[in-house]
């Protein structure tokens, strides 16, 4: 089980999505084109099959270089909406292999979607860093946007920390979690999609919450425990929250450091390598880590690794 109380408060899916009151442009992501429209989403929740992005920031009061990298506003970006697809009844499969394939087919699009949303933020941070290297200081609006991202990823900073240091800290967090690792943990924690928490709470990752009635009460919870298992509005929200937890909680700093090291060396990141950083995910420690690694290797889950441009 994962205890991921980022701020000492209950963990609910809506904490993923920061409310937006400004009009947003809607981008329908396809293989070869993006169609822009309008969205009236008030909470940043995904609308139909669309992605929410904003137009490029203006540069109030600042002269911009012609070589400046195109910077987008880092509002929460929701790509697509696979929630219209109900999960299959994984308990009815006679063949173990057929059940696994159905599990991959159902969950992988949601994982890739959530990772792509993170990459929108990463690209924005990278562009801001490249601009700064050219001597182009962020606008007030960009600094406010950076503040919002830092809060979203639980980065503690202040006005005296250099902007480049803040960006470096954020880039170590705003990054993908390999699909192989996500799939393995989802399978392990949900019993390949058959657990009560997956079926009733859209929680495939055993994420806990600590406020009364914040989720589902475990039937075999020890008497001295008060946690519940968090519920989410959709499986997509659960996947997003899991990835955000891995990218922000202090317990997974080692995993993020290993991932950042791979980035610096320009090498591909695989789930079985990063699994060591999950030692705090379960009370079983390294036994749990070894089980996740074994699942990834036995099921050849690294084949689902997707390369995302940074």
Protein Blocks (a to p, Z undefined) as FASTA:
>chain_A
ZZddfnopacdfklmpccdfbdcddddddfkbccddddfbfnlpaehjbccdddddddeh
iacdfkbccdddfbdcdehjfklpccddfklpmblklmmmmmmmmmmmmmmmmmmmmmmm
mmmmmmmmmmmmnopacdfklmmmmmmmmmmnopacdfklcfklmmmmmmmmmccddfkl
mmmmmmmmnonopafklmmnopanopacfbehkbccdfkbcfkbcbdcdddfbfklmmmm
mmmmmmmpmklmmmmmmmmmmmmnopacdfklmmmmmmmmpmnlmmmmmmmmmmmmmnom
mlmpccddZZ
